[in-house]
């Protein structure tokens, strides 16, 4: 069954790319109604009323024109290329409201409230201790560009079926879930998906379920990680509830964990050389990033397909990287391009907007402006208490039984100096309710294979 699912995912990606070509061709001919009909079928879109469908058609046509105009201004084949995707029927405002803001700016503090599991305190690394002295020019853990890795680093794609956070503002949790899947595959070659739902339900501190939060809260409140099969993602259609409190959620007991936390570290990064070293030595990490809430750069993020994004118009350069971030991504690679606009150097990130977005869910960002990745998250104290770049050290495990001791702060350890929050999270002894998500995925996979054949 696993093999069938993986094959269907690969076939779906290739098939989708082919099916998008005639849609783009129709758009180029300004036959937007015909193109939109094919777009709806490809991305399984439906709308409640005819007026809503007409509105979405108008938005789709507008996005198509923006994509075409942007692509004509490319100066090199390495520059960012835009294309239609699962988000192309949303206005820029809708896209920003739904998909951005899931990472909250770090709270102003005069202390270092968080901690690594091992040391019971935060370790902010401002100097890099090199593990490897010789680094490749290009390295990535995910996407089609793994084919260009050196033989030493391997050409395996470690990313399968990335999380689509959808309506839930949980990128702080989805980025951890995506990254755990990568870490597990690197460890033993198994494809194990992890759910953001455990982190949405079981994380306290300043994190607020689908209203956004902090990845360091996730790692303080969760020490053992359940697979998706144990703790399904149920909140993909749940928008932020303004009256949310940590007591609004039940954290369900888990009886199986396939990975556990050893420690995590937070890095302030000031150069491309440091980015390369940290990414390579730690097999990537997670980081906050600033994505503008309006303007052309927002539309570039929304409709990104491939190539290197130049974000310098949005947030300055690497030497002025102390900007509050509003989104979380996995940082999974780096490289140098031979031609293109701006800096030849870039880093590669994995998003939580589904595999239909970007290059199989990944994107390249020019070092001209990394928009808060590895920065101090707008800190004004000069202490940089929570740098945005986090590396995570885990162990693959097959723990079963009562795992309550792995919940860290959930067991009453709610002192602010320990868990960065004063509220415990209510924990249910019941198992989490099963959703139909896995069954739907299986049905879609089978239909894709049947359609291909």
C-alpha positions in Angstrom: 0.0 0.0 0.0 2.8 2.4 0.8 4.5 1.7 -2.5 1.2 2.4 -4.3 0.8 5.7 -2.5 4.4 6.8 -3.3 4.0 5.8 -7.0 0.7 7.6 -7.2 2.2 10.8 -5.7 5.0 10.8 -8.3 2.6 10.1 -11.1 0.2 12.8 -9.9 3.0 15.4 -9.8 4.1 14.6 -13.4 0.6 14.3 -14.6 -0.4 17.7 -13.1 2.5 19.5 -14.7 1.4 18.1 -18.1 -2.3 19.0 -17.5 -1.3 22.6 -16.6 0.3 23.3 -19.9 -3.0 23.5 -22.0 -4.6 25.5 -19.2 -1.8 28.1 -19.4 -2.1 28.0 -23.2 -5.8 28.8 -22.9 -4.9 31.7 -20.5 -2.4 33.0 -23.0 -5.2 33.1 -25.5 -7.4 34.9 -22.9 -9.8 32.0 -23.0 -10.2 32.2 -19.2 -13.6 30.4 -18.9 -12.3 27.3 -20.7 -9.0 27.4 -18.7 -10.9 27.8 -15.4 -13.1 24.8 -16.1 -9.9 22.6 -16.6 -8.3 24.3 -13.5 -11.3 23.3 -11.3 -11.1 19.7 -12.5 -7.4 19.5 -11.9 -7.4 20.9 -8.4 -10.8 19.5 -7.5 -12.4 22.9 -6.9 -16.1 23.5 -6.3 -18.1 26.6 -5.2 -21.4 26.9 -3.4 -23.1 29.4 -5.7 -22.9 30.6 -9.3 -22.0 34.1 -8.2 -19.1 32.7 -6.1 -17.9 30.7 -9.1 -18.0 33.8 -11.3 -16.1 35.7 -8.7 -13.4 33.0 -8.6 -13.2 33.0 -12.4 -12.5 36.7 -12.3 -9.8 36.2 -9.6 -8.3 33.3 -11.6 -8.1 35.5 -14.8 -6.4 38.3 -12.8 -3.8 35.9 -11.4 -3.2 34.4 -14.8 -2.5 37.9 -16.2 -0.2 38.7 -13.3 1.7 35.4 -13.8 2.1 36.0 -17.6 3.4 39.6 -17.1 5.8 38.6 -14.3 7.3 35.7 -16.4 8.0 38.0 -19.3 10.3 40.0 -17.1 12.6 37.1 -16.2 16.2 37.8 -17.2 17.5 34.3 -16.8 16.1 30.8 -16.6 17.2 30.7 -13.0 15.0 33.6 -12.0 11.7 32.9 -10.3 9.0 31.4 -12.5 5.3 31.7 -11.6 2.5 29.3 -12.4 -1.0 28.3 -11.6 -1.5 26.2 -8.5 -4.0 25.3 -5.8 -4.0 28.9 -4.5 -4.6 30.7 -7.8 -8.3 31.3 -7.2 -7.7 33.4 -4.0 -7.3 37.1 -3.9 -4.1 38.4 -2.4 -5.9 39.4 0.7 -7.5 36.0 1.1 -4.2 34.3 0.6 -2.5 36.4 3.3 -5.4 36.0 5.8 -5.5 32.2 5.4 -1.9 31.2 4.8 0.2 33.9 6.6 0.3 34.9 10.3 0.5 31.4 11.7 3.9 32.3 13.1 3.5 35.0 15.7 6.3 37.6 16.3 8.3 36.6 19.3 7.1 38.3 22.5 9.2 41.1 23.9 11.2 39.7 26.9 14.3 40.6 28.9 15.0 36.9 29.7 15.6 33.7 27.8 12.5 31.8 28.7 12.7 28.7 26.5 15.0 25.7 26.8 16.5 22.7 25.2 15.3 19.5 26.6 18.8 18.4 27.7 20.0 21.7 29.2 16.8 23.2 30.5 17.6 26.5 29.0 17.9 28.1 25.5 21.2 27.9 23.8 21.6 30.7 21.3 24.4 29.9 19.0 26.2 33.0 17.7 29.3 31.2 16.7 29.2 28.1 14.5 31.2 24.9 15.4 31.9 23.2 12.1 31.4 19.5 11.7 32.3 19.5 8.0 35.1 21.5 6.5 34.3 20.8 2.8 30.8 21.8 1.7 29.2 21.2 -1.7 28.1 24.0 -4.0 24.6 22.6 -4.0 22.8 20.5 -1.4 19.1 19.9 -0.9 17.0 17.3 1.0 13.8 17.7 -1.0 12.3 18.3 -4.4 13.5 17.7 -8.0 16.9 19.4 -7.3 18.1 16.4 -5.2 19.2 15.0 -8.6 22.0 17.6 -8.6 23.4 16.5 -5.2 26.8 15.0 -5.1 27.1 11.2 -4.8 28.4 11.6 -1.3 25.3 13.5 -0.2 22.9 11.2 -2.0 20.2 12.0 -4.5 17.2 10.7 -2.4 14.2 13.0 -2.1 13.4 12.9 1.6 10.1 14.6 1.3 6.8 12.9 0.6 3.2 14.2 0.8 3.9 17.5 2.5 1.4 19.0 4.9 -1.2 21.4 3.5 -2.2 23.5 6.5 -5.2 24.8 4.5 -7.4 27.1 6.6 -5.7 26.5 9.9 -3.0 29.1 10.8 -0.7 26.4 12.1 2.5 26.8 10.1 4.4 26.7 13.4 3.2 23.2 13.9 3.1 22.1 10.2 6.7 23.0 9.7 7.7 20.7 12.6 5.5 17.9 11.3 7.1 18.2 7.8 10.6 18.3 9.2 10.1 15.2 11.4 9.1 13.3 8.2 12.4 14.4 6.6 14.4 13.4 9.7 12.7 10.0 9.9 13.4 9.2 6.3 17.1 10.3 6.6 17.4 8.0 9.6 16.2 4.7 8.2 14.5 5.3 4.8 11.0 4.8 6.1 8.3 7.2 4.9 6.4 8.2 8.1 4.1 11.2 8.1 3.6 13.3 11.2 0.6 15.4 12.0 0.5 19.0 13.1 -2.7 18.1 15.1 -0.7 16.8 18.0 1.2 20.1 18.2 -2.0 22.2 17.7 -3.8 20.4 20.6 -0.9 19.8 22.9 1.1 23.1 22.8 0.6 25.8 25.4 2.8 28.8 26.1 2.0 31.6 23.7 0.8 29.3 20.9 -2.9 29.4 20.1 -3.9 26.4 17.9 -5.1 27.6 14.5 -4.5 31.2 15.6 -0.7 30.9 15.2 2.2 30.1 17.5 5.9 29.3 18.0 7.9 26.3 17.0 9.9 26.5 20.2 6.7 26.1 22.1 6.0 23.0 20.2 9.3 21.6 21.1 9.0 22.6 24.8 5.6 21.0 25.2 6.0 17.9 23.1 8.9 15.4 23.5 7.5 12.3 21.8 6.0 12.5 18.3 3.1 10.4 17.1 2.7 9.4 13.5 -0.2 10.7 11.4 -1.9 7.3 11.7 -2.0 7.7 15.5 -3.0 11.4 15.6 -4.8 12.6 12.5 -4.9 16.2 11.2 -8.5 17.3 11.8 -8.3 21.1 11.8 -7.4 21.7 8.1 -10.8 23.3 7.7 -10.7 25.2 11.0 -10.0 29.0 10.9 -8.8 31.0 13.8 -11.3 31.3 16.7 -10.8 34.7 18.2 -11.9 33.5 21.7 -9.4 30.7 21.8 -7.6 29.8 25.0 -5.3 26.9 25.7 -8.2 25.3 27.6 -10.3 25.3 24.4 -8.4 22.3 23.1 -8.0 18.7 24.4 -4.6 17.1 24.1 -5.3 13.5 23.4 -3.2 10.7 24.9 -0.9 8.9 22.5 0.0 5.3 22.8 2.6 5.2 20.0 5.5 7.4 19.2 7.9 6.9 16.2 10.3 9.8 17.0 11.4 11.5 20.1 13.2 14.8 20.8 16.8 14.8 22.0 17.3 18.6 21.9 16.9 21.7 19.8 19.1 24.7 19.2 18.3 28.2 18.0 20.8 30.0 15.7 21.3 33.6 14.8 22.8 33.5 11.3 24.7 36.4 9.7 26.2 35.1 6.4 25.7 32.6 3.6 28.7 30.6 4.8 27.0 30.1 8.2 23.7 29.1 6.5 25.6 26.5 4.5 27.4 25.1 7.5 24.3 24.9 9.7 22.1 23.4 7.1 24.7 20.8 6.0 25.8 19.8 9.5 22.2 19.4 10.9 20.3 18.3 7.8 18.4 21.5 7.7 16.1 23.1 10.3 12.9 25.2 10.6 12.7 29.0 10.6 10.4 31.9 10.6 10.3 34.0 7.5 8.5 37.3 6.7 6.1 37.2 3.8 4.4 40.6 3.0 0.7 40.8 3.5 0.1 42.7 0.3 1.8 43.8 -2.9 3.5 42.1 -5.8 5.9 40.0 -3.6 2.9 38.5 -1.9 1.6 37.4 -5.3 5.0 36.0 -6.1 4.8 33.8 -3.0 1.2 32.8 -3.8 1.9 31.7 -7.4 5.6 30.6 -7.1 6.5 27.6 -9.3 10.3 27.3 -9.6 13.5 29.3 -9.8 15.1 31.7 -7.3 12.9 34.4 -5.6 14.4 37.8 -5.2 12.7 39.2 -2.1 14.9 42.3 -1.7 11.9 44.6 -2.5 10.2 43.3 0.6 12.7 43.1 3.5 16.2 44.4 2.8 19.4 42.3 2.8 21.1 39.8 5.1 22.8 42.6 7.1 19.4 44.0 8.1 17.6 40.7 8.8 16.1 41.6 12.2 12.5 41.7 11.0 9.4 40.2 12.7 8.4 37.0 10.9 4.9 35.8 10.2 5.3 32.3 8.6 7.3 29.1 9.3 9.1 27.0 6.8 11.6 24.1 6.7 15.1 25.1 5.5 16.3 22.1 3.5 19.1 23.2 1.2 21.4 25.8 -0.4 23.2 26.4 -3.6 24.9 28.7 -6.1 23.5 29.4 -9.6 25.7 30.2 -12.5 23.5 33.0 -13.9 20.5 35.1 -12.9 19.5 38.4 -11.3 21.1 39.5 -8.0 23.1 37.2 -5.7 24.2 33.8 -7.2 23.6 32.2 -3.7 20.3 30.9 -2.4 18.7 28.8 0.3 16.0 26.2 -0.3 12.8 26.0 1.9 9.9 23.6 2.2 6.5 25.1 2.7 3.3 23.9 4.3 0.9 24.8 1.5 0.8 21.4 -0.1 2.9 19.8 -2.9 0.9 21.6 -5.6 2.7 24.7 -4.6 6.2 25.5 -5.9 8.6 22.7 -6.8 6.9 19.8 -5.0 6.3 22.1 -2.1 9.8 23.7 -2.1 11.2 27.1 -3.1 14.5 28.9 -3.5 15.2 32.2 -1.9 18.0 34.5 -3.0 20.6 35.6 -0.4 19.9 39.2 -1.5 17.1 39.1 1.1 16.2 36.1 3.3 13.4 38.0 5.1 14.1 37.1 8.7 15.3 33.5 8.2 18.0 33.2 10.9 17.3 36.6 12.2 16.3 37.9 15.7 12.6 38.2 14.9 12.4 41.9 15.4 13.9 41.8 18.9 14.6 45.3 20.3 16.4 44.3 23.4 19.7 43.4 21.7 19.7 40.0 23.4 18.1 38.0 20.5 16.3 35.7 22.9 14.7 33.6 20.1 16.5 33.5 16.8 14.2 32.3 14.1 16.4 29.3 12.9 15.9 26.1 14.9 17.8 22.8 14.4 16.2 19.7 15.9 18.0 16.6 17.1 15.7 13.5 17.3 15.9 9.7 17.6 13.6 7.3 15.7 11.9 5.1 18.2 9.1 2.6 18.5 7.7 3.5 21.9 4.3 2.3 22.9 2.3 2.4 26.1 1.8 5.3 28.4 3.9 8.2 27.0 2.7 10.9 29.4 6.2 11.6 30.7 7.1 12.7 27.2 4.7 15.5 27.2 7.0 17.8 29.1 5.1 20.9 30.1 1.8 19.0 30.0 2.5 17.3 33.3 2.1 20.4 35.4 5.5 21.9 34.7 4.1 25.3 33.8 6.5 27.6 35.5 7.4 30.4 33.0 11.1 29.7 33.5 10.7 26.1 32.4 7.9 26.1 29.8 7.6 29.6 28.5 3.9 29.8 29.6 1.8 29.7 32.6 -1.1 27.5 31.4 -1.1 23.8 31.3 -2.9 22.0 28.5 -5.9 19.8 29.4 -5.1 16.2 28.4 -7.7 13.6 27.6 -7.1 10.0 28.4 -9.1 9.0 25.3 -7.5 8.4 21.9 -7.8 11.1 19.3 -10.9 10.8 17.1 -10.2 9.3 13.7 -10.7 11.5 10.6 -11.4 10.5 7.1 -8.2 12.2 5.8 -6.2 9.0 5.3 -9.1 7.3 3.5 -9.5 10.3 1.3 -5.8 10.3 0.4 -6.0 6.6 -0.5 -9.0 7.1 -2.7 -7.4 10.0 -4.5 -4.2 8.0 -4.9 -6.1 5.1 -6.5 -8.1 7.4 -8.8 -4.9 9.1 -10.0 -3.4 5.7 -10.9 -6.6 4.6 -12.7 -6.7 7.9 -14.6 -3.1 7.6 -15.6 -3.6 4.1 -16.9 
